[in-house]
Amino acid sequence: MTQVSQAFVAYPSQDEALAALIMEGIRRANAVPSLPVRYEPWVFNDIAGNPLISPILAKIEESPYVVADITYLNVNVVYEIGFTIGRGKRAFLIRHSATAGDRDLAKEAGIFDTLGYHQYASYDDLKNRLTSHVDEAPLPFSLALDRKAPVYIVEPPTRDTPATMVTSRVKKAGYRYRSFMPTEDTRLAASDAVRQVASSSGIVLLLQRPSTPGAQVHNVRALFVAGLAHGMGKPTLILAPAGYPTPLDVRDAVKSFRFPEDIVERIAEFCPEINDHLQQADPPPIETGGLLQSSAIGDPTAENEMTTLASYFLRTDQYERAVRGDVNLVVGRKGSGKTALFIRLRDKIRPDKRNIVVDLKPEGYQLLKLKDDILTYLTEGARQHLITAFWEYLILLEVTYKLLEKDRHTYKFNHEINELYLELEAAYRADNFSAEGDFSERLLTLSQRISEQYLQRYGKEDGRKLTTQEVTELLYTHDIRTLRDRVSDYLENKESVWVLFDNLDKGWSTQGVDVIDSISLRCLIDAGRKVEQQMQKAGHRFRCIVFVRNDVYEHLMRNSADYGKEMQATLDWTDPDLLREMLRLRLVSGLDGKAADVTFEQIWPTVCTSHVHGEESSTFLIDRSLMRPRNILKIFNHARGFATNFNRARISEEDIEKGLRAYSQDLLIELDRELSDVFPAAKDLLYHFIDSNSELDRKSLSQIILESGVHEADVEQIVDFLLYYGVIGVRTDDADFFIYNVAYDLKPLKIRATRAGLSCRYLINPAFGPALGIKEQSTIADDLDEPSLPL
């Protein structure tokens, strides 16, 4: 007699009616004669008396596949889904169609719609699906290790001291890491999580208290990744604050902490496990795909591809100008490649040991205490004076730190710098000054010290003015003139100094950019220029370059008296062929050296279907990318994830449609945040376009904007914002125009709209169609029946 296998079924029991429905569906499925599998349900509750996790994992291990209900995202079930995939088994997801449950939470987390799930309405629906053929093929992945960046971190949306400490200590331990950053990628794709975990030798997760903003969606992501890591047998460190209500499935694995020092200890204990895993021979890779699965096109987030970016970076004119030192400001939209240029510029200059590269990534949250405790109480002139001096002081300190760090092991054996080094070190060491930790810790410590001293001296008096002497006493623990002179003397033995600032606008308030944020950016640029001029006057080659989002920069600098005088490199992508070349370089980077000259037209058909809805597939993707490199990579990676799920050798039209739906949801959340960063009244505006027509007249567009709560007086400004961000374009009788079709100049769009008057037609960008439920209409270009790109 043939033995019937047992398939494990996971579901939460918080909804008794739903639990009863699932049980009845399972009972009826098990009653079907000759069914090759028998379903074994297990109800999970975080209450005393439940079985420990080991029997649960044993059931998963014995099952040919696992059925999991995600109507409600019980974190234990989420963990088991990840564990199932990590064990190389199929996770068959189901969801009750009539129950809202945690649908919104699942949409924001981004994992489950990228895996796919079956919806059922009744126990008969469920019975019919469970008794139909269930494909047991697991999600394929390779276990080849990334030895250059062996650690993977799921970062929380709220960057607090524990989160800073985790990343700082991982770096301090000597590991490069890859991470999921919710400020950069609004949702986590399951295929990306699987790929990242599979290539890692250590996974670090920080759970957050339920009361922390964004904690619920973050903890869902973290528990899914924990399941993947445990399923694959990866060393995993799960940290949680003391008193955190730990889920049953990971109760024995979680390490709690009360103080930052506890995190330092936990990570120190974890490092040997990472080393042991790295020293093991790589297991045989699990490869079921061809080029599509084995090729690596990089990561949409540049920070995650630092070790590989050089092999496929597209050297643009903006990059060449930055390398020559012809710019002091690099601006670009989110996803345009600012951080990639930052990384390549740094890595281009750094190999020459005579060069000093100070790469700094301050984030808004690190300056919050300074902002709240001091800047809100000062006059505008006092703010500018203090912040400019603060940045100037910080730049000088970080250059000094880098000089001392770089020559720490060589100055004793070099008579030319020995005495200079000791003098510089003596000037740098000062009472009440800590040089420990990485830059983020030093910045946090410096801003906190200044805040505390200010409150002790002046309290919270509004409108206070500070004299130059008061600023000096408040800021400096060093003799600033002596320190500057010692740095200048030391630079006689160096070729050049490059100070690179990135990320300043990351972590700024979701209530919008305020006056103090504006002053912070303006003063940073002024301070960088001032230090640069001082050092150049002394005969040194010294460059300070700030990287910032151009929409934030323009918003902040519009009313600045000297707006536009900076030497800028603007990362605006207008040529689709440049994006194809960017994608081509990534596709061929993993091939044999002989394939480096393969053209895009040659390699694209090997990985992707040629057309989607009658349109050339690369054009279809580029038209929905808002002309941003990161978005192209996101769409491609989503589509490739669906293709590899089904072991396809090429991305199909269906894969692109599914990938576009996942990407569209990412883009909707991301652009909503981006809009509200600089215009808080526009928060949630994009969601009011749900179910609207893809083409709108001026009256309909204004009505949607007003429905979102925007005041009538602001409608014109909001329309300009939507045009500027590429959310909408202008349709004429001859063509459709979005901001990237007119070289990112808003005036041509506004003139065309004004010329058309009340008959003006606005077009919603097709990238938002799937997320907003908008039916795409044919464009003017489609109607012209122009030939697609030949392949």
PyMOL commands that set and color helices and strands:
alter all, ss='L'
color gray80, all
select helices_A, chain A and resi 16-30+53-62+75-86+103-109+112-115+123-131+161-172+190-198+215-232+248-250+260-279+291-294+302-305+309-311+317-324+338-349+364-373+375-377+380-406+411-413+418-428+439-458+468-475+480-493+515-537+550-557+576-588+593-597+600-607+617-623+629-645+653-678+680-682+685-689+698-707+712-724+739-742+746-759+766-772+780-783
alter helices_A, ss='H'
color red, helices_A
select strands_A, chain A and resi 5-12+37-44+65-69+90-96+118-120+151-154+177-180+202-206+236-241+254-257+329-332+355-360+496-501+542-549+568-571+611-612+615-616+695-697+728-731+736-737+761-764
alter strands_A, ss='S'
color yellow, strands_A
deselect
rebuild
show_as cartoon
